[in-house]
């Protein structure tokens, strides 16, 4: 976002500037904006969402509730599954809709005042009258944009986060409503992490959820150690030329522990290692994501089309930059400083049209041939 954009009042934030929103609401308290996106709701129909839930490349779930009992089914679903659903007591949720719908990817761009590194994806849900996924809390920030129909949102300031035992979802055992709003198409509700909430469909409705990832310390630590495992190279080997007799051969001696501790002290990392890890980790495609490769193009033909129409990131592509390292879909590439402006433009806006050096054009061509880019 440009400096001008940071200072500009944003209608979908209720007239707040991005800076005001971050200072007053982000990870602090909810914000409801009526008609943040006037006329929104026609980009996707319930039948089209059900169609996406049948696709191999989509992550979809059916959440069903009956007499206080919850269960979850995972897609892809056969079409006939939707004909056998009850009239109420269920919700269909599809993740990564921005991978399939240009309007979904464009919607995410409206939230670029939050760093792309924090963005997870766009989830769209459909529920019949009274449907929902129960009272719960999330560990991440989310903007809930009402599409088709109406939904009643209840939020609670409770600190009791005890969950229903045995439920396949994090359903709260108790829920005490402190505020509630009936939202209509185009209304936007921001909720910070760990705020208990409950959305209930008032008639059939669809909700678009823009989620921002917040990995746990455990997940980050585990993934970082896996990253280091592939990259560290420790010198030397265990040796004990002064080995002493032990009274008990089964004992791990203090001397052995000390020697191994000294070897392991050579495992080190710095901020550059952390930055490289984050770039790879945060752009790594989820396991179900597959890129369709086009017919390969040679450099001259690619440059001609690039200058004529420009390129855009594929809807499934993720791209980040740290220093002079560019990350795309789990890959890291070092580039020269003069290559950064046009690549940063592509990363920020998800498309670019500019003359660029032969080296940058060749890099873009490789990404195009891998299916990471499309011509506009």
C-alpha positions as CSV (number, residue, x, y, z in Angstrom):
1,X,0.0,0.0,0.0
2,X,1.3,3.4,-0.9
3,X,1.9,6.2,1.6
4,X,-1.1,8.0,0.2
5,X,-3.2,4.8,0.6
6,X,-2.1,4.5,4.2
7,X,-3.4,8.0,4.9
8,X,-6.6,7.6,2.8
9,X,-9.9,6.9,4.6
10,X,-11.2,3.5,3.4
11,X,-15.0,3.1,3.0
12,X,-14.8,-0.6,3.8
13,X,-13.3,0.3,7.1
14,X,-16.1,2.7,7.9
15,X,-14.1,5.7,6.9
16,X,-11.1,4.8,9.1
17,X,-7.6,5.0,7.6
18,X,-5.6,1.8,7.6
19,X,-3.4,3.3,10.3
20,X,-6.4,4.1,12.5
21,X,-7.8,0.6,12.1
22,X,-4.5,-1.0,13.0
23,X,-4.0,1.3,16.0
24,X,-7.5,1.0,17.4
25,X,-9.0,-2.3,16.3
26,X,-6.4,-4.8,15.0
27,X,-6.1,-7.7,17.6
28,X,-8.0,-5.5,20.1
29,X,-11.7,-5.3,19.5
30,X,-14.4,-6.0,16.8
31,X,-15.5,-3.5,14.2
32,X,-18.8,-3.6,12.3
33,X,-19.1,-1.7,9.1
34,X,-22.5,-1.4,7.5
35,X,-22.4,-1.5,3.7
36,X,-18.7,-1.8,3.5
37,X,-19.1,-3.4,0.1
38,X,-22.5,-2.1,-1.3
39,X,-24.3,-4.5,-3.5
40,X,-21.9,-7.4,-2.6
41,X,-23.4,-10.9,-2.8
42,X,-23.7,-12.0,-6.4
43,X,-20.1,-13.1,-7.1
44,X,-20.9,-16.7,-6.2
45,X,-24.2,-18.6,-5.8
46,X,-24.9,-21.5,-3.4
47,X,-25.0,-23.9,-6.3
48,X,-21.6,-22.6,-7.6
49,X,-20.2,-23.0,-4.1
50,X,-21.4,-26.6,-4.0
51,X,-19.8,-27.1,-7.4
52,X,-16.5,-26.0,-6.0
53,X,-16.9,-28.4,-3.0
54,X,-16.9,-31.2,-5.6
55,X,-13.6,-30.1,-7.1
56,X,-10.4,-32.2,-6.3
57,X,-8.3,-29.0,-5.8
58,X,-10.7,-27.4,-3.2
59,X,-10.7,-27.9,0.5
60,X,-14.3,-28.4,1.6
61,X,-16.2,-29.5,4.7
62,X,-19.7,-30.2,5.7
63,X,-20.5,-29.4,9.3
64,X,-23.6,-31.1,10.6
65,X,-25.4,-30.8,13.9
66,X,-28.3,-32.8,15.3
67,X,-29.6,-32.7,18.9
68,X,-26.4,-31.2,20.1
69,X,-24.1,-33.7,18.4
70,X,-21.6,-32.4,15.8
71,X,-19.9,-34.2,13.0
72,X,-17.7,-33.1,10.0
73,X,-17.5,-34.6,6.5
74,X,-14.6,-33.7,4.2
75,X,-14.7,-33.2,0.4
76,X,-14.4,-33.4,-2.4
77,X,-18.1,-34.4,-2.4
78,X,-20.1,-36.2,-5.1
79,X,-22.9,-34.1,-6.4
80,X,-25.6,-36.3,-5.1
81,X,-24.4,-35.7,-1.5
82,X,-26.1,-32.2,-1.6
83,X,-29.4,-33.8,-2.6
84,X,-29.4,-35.8,0.6
85,X,-28.8,-33.0,3.0
86,X,-31.5,-32.2,5.7
87,X,-33.4,-28.9,5.5
88,X,-31.5,-27.5,8.4
89,X,-28.6,-28.2,10.8
90,X,-25.7,-28.0,8.5
91,X,-23.1,-25.7,6.9
92,X,-20.9,-26.0,3.8
93,X,-17.4,-24.4,4.0
94,X,-15.0,-24.1,1.1
95,X,-11.4,-22.9,1.7
96,X,-9.2,-21.1,-0.8
97,X,-12.0,-19.7,-3.0
98,X,-9.5,-17.1,-4.1
99,X,-7.7,-19.9,-6.0
100,X,-10.7,-20.4,-8.2
101,X,-12.5,-17.1,-8.4
102,X,-10.9,-13.9,-9.7
103,X,-13.4,-11.8,-7.7
104,X,-12.2,-13.6,-4.6
105,X,-8.6,-12.7,-5.3
106,X,-9.6,-9.1,-6.1
107,X,-11.4,-9.0,-2.8
108,X,-8.3,-10.0,-0.9
109,X,-6.5,-7.1,-2.5
110,X,-8.8,-4.7,-0.7
111,X,-7.2,-5.8,2.5
112,X,-3.6,-5.2,1.5
113,X,-3.1,-2.8,4.4
114,X,-2.4,-6.1,6.2
115,X,1.0,-7.6,5.1
116,X,0.6,-10.4,2.5
117,X,2.8,-12.6,4.8
118,X,-0.1,-12.7,7.3
119,X,-2.8,-13.6,4.7
120,X,-4.2,-17.1,4.8
121,X,-7.1,-17.4,2.3
122,X,-10.7,-16.7,1.5
123,X,-13.3,-19.1,2.8
124,X,-16.9,-19.0,1.7
125,X,-19.6,-20.8,3.7
126,X,-23.3,-21.5,3.0
127,X,-25.9,-22.4,5.6
128,X,-29.7,-22.9,5.5
129,X,-31.9,-21.1,8.0
130,X,-30.5,-21.6,11.5
131,X,-27.3,-23.1,10.3
132,X,-23.8,-22.4,11.5
133,X,-20.8,-24.0,13.1
134,X,-21.8,-23.3,16.7
135,X,-20.2,-20.9,19.3
136,X,-16.5,-21.0,19.0
137,X,-13.3,-18.9,18.9
138,X,-10.5,-18.6,16.3
139,X,-6.8,-18.1,16.9
140,X,-6.5,-15.8,14.0
141,X,-7.9,-12.4,12.8
142,X,-10.8,-12.6,10.4
143,X,-13.0,-10.2,8.4
144,X,-16.5,-11.6,7.9
145,X,-18.2,-10.2,4.8
146,X,-21.9,-11.0,4.3
147,X,-22.8,-12.1,0.9
148,X,-26.1,-13.6,0.0
149,X,-28.8,-13.5,2.7
150,X,-28.5,-12.5,6.4
151,X,-26.7,-13.8,9.4
152,X,-27.0,-13.0,13.1
153,X,-23.6,-12.6,14.7
154,X,-23.2,-12.9,18.5
155,X,-20.0,-12.1,20.3
156,X,-18.9,-12.7,23.9
157,X,-16.3,-11.2,26.1
158,X,-16.1,-14.4,28.2
159,X,-12.9,-15.9,29.3
160,X,-14.3,-19.4,29.8
161,X,-13.0,-21.2,26.7
162,X,-14.0,-24.8,27.8
163,X,-14.9,-26.9,24.8
164,X,-17.5,-29.6,24.2
165,X,-15.7,-32.9,24.8
166,X,-15.5,-35.2,21.8
167,X,-16.7,-32.6,19.2
168,X,-14.8,-32.5,15.9
169,X,-14.8,-28.7,16.1
170,X,-13.8,-26.2,18.9
171,X,-17.4,-25.8,20.1
172,X,-17.6,-23.8,23.3
173,X,-19.4,-25.5,26.1
174,X,-20.9,-22.3,27.4
175,X,-21.6,-19.0,25.5
176,X,-22.7,-15.7,27.0
177,X,-23.7,-13.1,24.5
178,X,-22.4,-9.6,25.1
179,X,-23.3,-8.0,21.7
180,X,-25.2,-9.2,18.6
181,X,-25.7,-7.8,15.1
182,X,-27.9,-8.9,12.2
183,X,-25.8,-8.4,9.1
184,X,-27.0,-8.0,5.5
185,X,-25.2,-8.3,2.1
186,X,-22.2,-6.0,2.0
187,X,-21.8,-5.7,5.8
188,X,-18.4,-6.4,7.2
189,X,-17.5,-7.6,10.7
190,X,-13.9,-7.7,11.9
191,X,-13.1,-10.1,14.8
192,X,-9.7,-10.3,16.6
193,X,-8.3,-13.6,17.8
194,X,-9.8,-15.6,20.6
195,X,-13.0,-13.6,20.8
196,X,-15.8,-16.0,21.2
197,X,-18.5,-15.7,18.5
198,X,-21.5,-17.5,17.0
199,X,-22.9,-16.9,13.5
200,X,-26.5,-18.1,12.9
201,X,-28.0,-18.0,9.4
202,X,-31.3,-16.1,9.2
203,X,-32.7,-17.7,6.2
204,X,-30.2,-19.3,3.7
205,X,-27.1,-17.2,3.6
206,X,-23.4,-17.1,2.4
207,X,-20.5,-15.5,4.3
208,X,-17.1,-14.7,3.0
209,X,-14.3,-15.0,5.5
210,X,-10.9,-13.3,4.9
211,X,-8.6,-15.0,7.4
212,X,-5.1,-14.1,8.5
213,X,-2.8,-16.9,9.5
214,X,-1.3,-16.9,13.0
215,X,0.8,-20.1,13.4
216,X,1.5,-21.2,16.9
217,X,5.0,-21.0,18.4
218,X,5.1,-24.8,18.3
219,X,4.3,-25.0,14.6
220,X,6.9,-22.3,13.8
221,X,9.5,-24.0,15.9
222,X,8.8,-27.4,14.4
223,X,8.9,-26.1,10.8
224,X,12.0,-24.0,11.5
225,X,13.9,-27.0,12.9
226,X,12.8,-29.0,9.8
227,X,14.2,-26.2,7.6
228,X,17.5,-26.2,9.5
229,X,17.8,-30.0,9.3
230,X,18.1,-29.7,5.5
231,X,20.6,-26.9,5.6
232,X,23.0,-27.4,8.5
233,X,26.4,-29.1,8.1
234,X,28.2,-29.9,11.4
235,X,31.9,-30.7,11.3
236,X,33.6,-33.5,13.2
237,X,32.3,-36.6,14.8
238,X,31.8,-38.0,18.3
239,X,35.1,-39.1,19.9
240,X,36.2,-40.2,23.4
241,X,39.9,-41.1,23.4
242,X,39.9,-40.7,27.2
243,X,37.0,-43.1,27.8
244,X,36.9,-44.4,31.3
245,X,35.5,-47.7,32.6
246,X,31.9,-47.4,33.9
247,X,30.4,-49.3,36.8
248,X,27.2,-49.6,34.8
249,X,27.5,-50.0,31.0
250,X,23.8,-49.1,30.5
251,X,24.4,-45.6,31.9
252,X,24.7,-42.5,29.7
253,X,27.7,-40.9,31.3
254,X,27.9,-37.2,32.2
255,X,31.0,-37.0,30.0
256,X,29.1,-38.3,26.9
257,X,26.4,-35.8,27.5
258,X,28.9,-32.9,27.7
259,X,30.7,-34.0,24.5
260,X,27.4,-34.2,22.5
261,X,26.3,-30.8,24.0
262,X,29.5,-29.3,22.7
263,X,28.9,-30.7,19.2
264,X,25.3,-29.4,19.2
265,X,26.4,-25.9,20.2
266,X,27.5,-25.5,16.6
267,X,23.8,-25.4,15.5
268,X,23.4,-21.7,15.0
269,X,21.1,-19.3,13.0
270,X,20.7,-15.6,12.5
271,X,18.0,-13.2,11.3
272,X,18.8,-14.0,7.6
273,X,18.1,-17.7,8.3
274,X,14.8,-16.8,9.9
275,X,13.9,-14.4,7.0
276,X,14.7,-17.1,4.4
277,X,12.7,-19.7,6.4
278,X,9.7,-17.4,6.7
279,X,9.7,-16.7,2.9
280,X,9.8,-20.3,2.0
281,X,7.3,-21.4,4.8
282,X,4.7,-18.7,4.1
283,X,4.7,-19.2,0.3
284,X,4.8,-23.0,0.3
285,X,1.6,-24.2,-1.4
286,X,-0.7,-26.4,0.6
287,X,-0.5,-30.1,-0.3
288,X,-3.6,-30.1,-2.4
289,X,-2.5,-27.2,-4.6
290,X,-1.4,-28.1,-8.2
291,X,-0.3,-25.7,-10.9
292,X,-1.3,-26.3,-14.4
293,X,1.7,-25.9,-16.7
294,X,1.2,-24.1,-20.1
295,X,2.9,-24.9,-23.3
296,X,6.5,-23.7,-22.7
297,X,7.6,-20.4,-24.4
298,X,11.0,-19.4,-25.5
299,X,12.5,-16.2,-24.2
300,X,11.9,-13.9,-27.2
301,X,8.3,-14.9,-27.6
302,X,7.7,-14.6,-23.9
303,X,9.3,-11.1,-23.7
304,X,7.1,-10.0,-26.6
305,X,3.9,-11.1,-24.9
306,X,5.1,-9.7,-21.5
307,X,5.6,-6.2,-23.0
308,X,2.3,-6.4,-24.8
309,X,-0.1,-7.6,-22.1
310,X,1.9,-8.0,-18.8
311,X,1.7,-10.9,-16.4
312,X,-0.3,-11.8,-13.3
313,X,0.3,-14.2,-10.5
314,X,-1.7,-17.4,-10.9
315,X,-4.6,-17.3,-8.4
316,X,-2.9,-20.1,-6.4
317,X,0.5,-18.4,-6.3
318,X,2.0,-16.7,-3.2
319,X,4.9,-14.3,-3.5
320,X,6.9,-12.4,-0.9
321,X,10.1,-10.5,-0.8
322,X,12.8,-10.0,1.9
323,X,15.8,-7.9,1.0
324,X,17.0,-9.1,-2.4
325,X,15.5,-12.5,-2.0
326,X,12.2,-13.2,-3.8
327,X,10.0,-16.1,-2.6
328,X,7.4,-17.7,-4.8
329,X,5.5,-20.9,-4.0
330,X,8.1,-22.2,-1.6
331,X,11.1,-21.3,-3.8
332,X,13.8,-18.7,-3.0
333,X,15.6,-16.7,-5.7
334,X,18.3,-14.1,-5.1
335,X,18.0,-11.1,-7.5
336,X,20.0,-8.0,-8.2
337,X,18.8,-4.7,-6.6
338,X,17.8,-3.3,-10.0
339,X,15.4,-6.2,-10.5
340,X,13.5,-5.5,-7.3
341,X,11.2,-2.7,-8.5
342,X,9.3,-4.7,-11.1
343,X,9.3,-7.9,-9.1
344,X,8.0,-6.0,-6.0
345,X,5.3,-4.5,-8.2
346,X,4.2,-8.1,-9.1
347,X,4.3,-9.2,-5.5
348,X,2.4,-6.2,-4.2
349,X,-0.3,-5.9,-6.9
350,X,-0.2,-9.5,-8.2
351,X,0.3,-8.2,-11.7
352,X,2.7,-6.1,-13.6
353,X,3.3,-4.6,-17.1
354,X,6.7,-3.1,-17.6
355,X,9.8,-3.3,-19.6
356,X,12.4,-5.4,-17.7
357,X,15.9,-6.7,-18.1
358,X,16.6,-9.9,-19.9
359,X,17.5,-11.5,-16.6
360,X,14.2,-10.6,-15.0
361,X,12.3,-11.7,-18.2
362,X,14.0,-15.0,-18.1
363,X,13.1,-15.5,-14.4
364,X,9.5,-14.6,-15.2
365,X,9.5,-17.0,-18.1
366,X,10.6,-19.8,-15.8
367,X,7.8,-19.0,-13.5
368,X,5.3,-18.8,-16.3
369,X,6.4,-22.2,-17.7
370,X,6.0,-23.7,-14.2
371,X,2.4,-22.4,-14.1
372,X,3.1,-19.7,-11.5
373,X,2.2,-16.8,-13.8
374,X,-0.5,-16.1,-16.4
375,X,-0.6,-13.5,-19.2
376,X,-3.3,-10.8,-18.5
